[in-house]
Amino acid sequence: MLLDIIKVLTSAVLSFAIGIGITPILTHYLYAHRMWKKKAGKRDLDGKDAPLFNRLHEMREVGTPRLGGMIIWIAATLTIFGIFLAAEPLRFEFASRLDFLSRSQTWLPLTALLVGAFVGLSDDVLQIIGGREGEASGLSLRARLAAVGALGLFAGWWFFAKLDVISVGVPFGGELFVGFLLIPLFSLVMLAVYSGGIIDGIDGLAGGVFAIIFGAYGAIAFFQNQINLAAFCAAILGGILAFLWFNIPPARFYMSETGSMALTLALTVVAFMTDALGKGNGLLVLPLIALPLVATSASVIVQLCAKKLLNRKVFRIAPLHHHLEALGWPPHKITMRYWVIGVIAALAGVIVALIG
């Protein structure tokens, strides 16, 4: 037990230290090459301009680099492989006890993390380069959703065909048999979690929320004896905290798509891994643990439906955190209250997962 605790905590600390160490190098590159949008502005999901959002954020969108989310996945990946290399080729005995790179618990979430990171990185780079007449471009929403959906289908097939997962845990209700429907379910959940990535947009908001979520799933994995998966979550947590150190107001850079896509895709895999594979309830507690992401996505859906069906808005701006901004809430108040709600929701989710 003590060694397991040390493994998980070391993963978080090492990832944080690496993240802090690489940030000056990344920051110098981002500012030297002006890695930010060349023209401020955002469009709604229906393709129309978002004038109120643009008035609130036009000064912040230009001049602050994107790509800050690279710190998170680089720090976590270097931690994972750094400990592995020290344990295997170099044969350090203590490192071998800390090694958590395993086919059964680490490869799948790590693959999701890196695939999401590189797809998101492509979108960020296109956003920075811009299109004609300086208008921000990037991968289309359809292309990003297709990539996320395809990865979800592949991961769902892997869980079903290779890992023999055919059910999901139901808190206080045993198991629900889903059979091959696990494949589309996995894709739908991944798309839903990815949609919550739009919580980015206020300094420190997304970083704090994701840190809480991965901390909660790390705890669930640990108590289900999925120690390597818990250490993976801890490595992500450490990388997020390093990013957050530089993202609190005034933000040195933004997480952007390379961070949010990486985190949401990895989170989906972690949630499924703490479910049937861990003989737990990791999937159905996801909406509770990730309540801030759910609220963010729900506010956008409500806004779109109201505009289409009622020809009116429910929120001044969607998603919800920007609506609160438009009402006059200072960004730091929104961020801190999201963190508080996120902690309480995550604690409740962990309780349900462990006793359900």
Residue pairs with C-beta under 8 A, 6 or more apart in sequence:
3 97
4 222
4 227
4 230
6 98
7 97
7 98
7 100
7 227
7 231
8 218
8 222
8 227
8 230
8 231
8 234
9 234
10 83
10 98
11 79
11 83
11 98
11 100
11 231
11 232
11 234
11 235
11 238
12 234
12 235
12 237
12 238
12 241
13 238
14 79
14 82
14 83
14 235
14 238
15 75
15 76
15 78
15 79
15 234
15 235
15 236
15 237
15 238
15 239
15 242
16 75
16 238
16 239
16 241
16 242
17 238
17 242
18 74
18 75
18 78
18 79
18 82
18 238
18 239
18 242
19 71
19 72
19 74
19 75
19 238
19 239
19 241
19 242
19 243
19 245
20 242
20 245
22 71
22 74
22 75
23 71
23 242
23 245
23 246
26 67
26 68
26 70
26 71
26 253
27 65
27 246
27 252
27 253
29 35
30 36
30 65
30 66
30 67
30 68
30 253
31 65
34 65
35 65
35 66
35 67
35 128
36 61
36 62
36 63
36 64
36 65
36 66
36 128
37 61
37 62
37 66
37 127
37 128
37 130
37 136
38 62
38 128
38 130
38 134
38 136
39 62
39 130
39 134
39 135
39 136
40 54
40 57
40 58
40 59
40 61
40 62
41 49
41 54
41 58
41 61
41 135
41 136
42 49
42 50
42 53
42 54
42 57
42 61
43 49
43 50
44 50
45 141
45 300
45 304
46 304
46 307
50 317
52 316
52 317
52 326
53 317
53 322
56 317
56 322
56 325
56 326
57 201
60 251
64 251
64 252
64 253
64 254
65 252
65 253
65 254
66 124
66 127
66 128
66 253
66 254
66 256
66 257
66 258
67 121
67 124
67 253
67 254
67 256
67 258
68 243
68 246
68 247
68 251
68 252
68 253
68 254
68 255
68 256
68 259
69 117
69 120
69 243
69 254
69 255
69 256
69 257
69 258
69 259
69 260
69 262
69 263
70 117
70 121
70 258
70 259
71 239
71 242
71 243
71 246
72 236
72 239
72 240
72 242
72 243
72 255
72 259
72 262
72 263
73 113
73 114
73 117
73 239
73 258
73 259
73 262
74 239
75 235
75 238
75 239
75 242
76 113
76 232
76 235
76 236
76 238
76 239
77 110
77 113
77 114
79 235
79 238
79 239
80 100
80 101
80 106
80 110
80 232
80 235
81 101
83 95
83 98
83 99
83 100
83 101
84 99
84 101
86 92
86 95
86 99
87 95
87 96
87 97
87 98
87 99
88 96
88 99
100 106
100 227
100 228
100 231
100 232
101 107
101 228
102 228
104 228
105 226
105 228
105 229
105 232
105 273
106 228
106 229
106 232
108 155
108 158
108 269
108 273
109 229
109 232
109 266
109 269
109 270
109 273
110 232
110 266
112 151
112 155
112 265
112 266
112 268
112 269
113 236
113 262
113 263
113 265
113 266
114 262
115 151
115 265
116 148
116 151
116 261
116 262
116 263
116 264
116 265
116 266
117 258
117 259
117 261
117 262
118 258
119 139
119 144
119 147
119 148
119 257
119 261
120 256
120 257
120 258
120 259
120 260
120 261
120 262
121 257
121 258
122 139
123 138
123 139
123 144
123 257
123 258
123 261
124 138
124 256
124 257
124 258
126 137
126 138
126 139
127 136
127 137
127 138
127 256
127 257
129 137
130 136
130 137
131 137
138 257
139 147
144 194
144 257
144 261
145 191
145 194
148 190
148 191
148 194
148 261
148 265
149 187
149 190
149 191
151 190
151 265
152 186
152 187
152 188
152 189
152 190
152 191
152 268
153 183
153 184
153 186
153 187
155 186
155 190
155 268
155 269
155 272
156 182
156 183
156 184
156 185
156 186
156 187
157 183
159 165
159 182
159 186
159 272
159 277
160 166
160 179
160 180
160 182
160 183
163 277
165 182
165 272
165 275
165 276
165 277
166 177
166 178
166 179
166 182
166 276
167 175
167 176
167 177
167 178
167 276
168 175
168 176
168 178
168 182
168 185
168 275
168 276
168 283
168 284
169 175
169 176
169 275
169 276
169 279
169 280
169 281
169 282
169 283
169 284
169 356
170 176
170 281
170 284
170 356
171 281
171 284
171 285
171 352
171 353
171 356
172 356
173 356
175 276
178 185
186 268
186 272
189 268
189 271
189 272
189 283
189 286
190 264
190 265
190 268
192 297
193 264
193 265
193 267
193 268
193 271
193 286
193 290
193 293
194 261
194 264
194 265
194 268
195 296
195 297
195 300
196 264
196 290
196 292
196 293
196 294
196 296
196 297
197 206
197 257
197 260
197 261
197 263
197 264
197 293
198 260
198 296
198 297
198 300
198 319
199 205
199 206
199 209
199 260
199 292
199 293
199 296
199 319
199 321
199 338
200 206
200 254
200 255
200 256
200 259
200 260
201 319
201 321
201 322
202 321
202 322
202 325
202 331
202 334
202 335
203 247
203 248
203 249
203 250
203 251
203 331
203 335
204 244
204 247
204 248
204 249
204 251
204 332
204 335
205 321
205 331
205 334
205 335
205 338
206 255
206 259
206 260
207 240
207 241
207 243
207 244
207 247
207 255
208 244
208 335
208 338
208 339
208 342
209 292
209 293
209 338
209 339
209 342
210 240
210 263
210 267
211 237
211 240
211 241
211 244
212 339
212 342
212 343
212 346
213 267
213 289
213 290
213 293
213 342
213 346
214 233
214 236
214 237
214 240
214 263
214 267
214 270
215 233
215 237
215 346
216 289
216 346
216 347
216 349
216 350
217 233
217 267
217 270
217 271
217 274
217 282
217 289
218 230
218 231
218 233
218 234
218 237
219 230
219 350
220 274
220 278
220 280
220 282
220 285
220 350
220 353
220 354
221 227
221 229
221 230
221 233
221 270
221 273
221 274
221 278
222 230
223 354
224 274
224 278
224 279
224 280
225 278
226 273
226 274
226 277
226 278
229 270
229 273
229 274
229 278
232 270
233 270
236 263
236 266
240 263
243 255
243 259
246 252
246 253
247 253
247 254
247 255
249 331
249 332
264 293
267 290
270 282
271 282
271 283
271 286
272 282
272 283
273 282
274 280
274 282
274 283
274 353
275 281
275 282
275 283
275 284
280 353
280 354
281 352
281 353
281 356
282 353
285 349
285 350
285 352
285 353
285 356
286 349
287 294
288 345
288 348
288 349
288 352
289 345
289 346
289 349
289 350
290 345
291 341
291 342
291 345
292 338
292 341
292 342
292 345
295 320
296 319
296 320
296 321
297 319
299 315
299 318
299 319
299 320
299 323
300 318
300 319
302 314
302 315
302 318
303 313
303 314
303 315
303 318
304 318
306 312
306 313
306 314
307 313
315 323
316 323
316 326
316 327
317 323
317 325
317 326
321 334
321 338
324 334
325 331
325 334
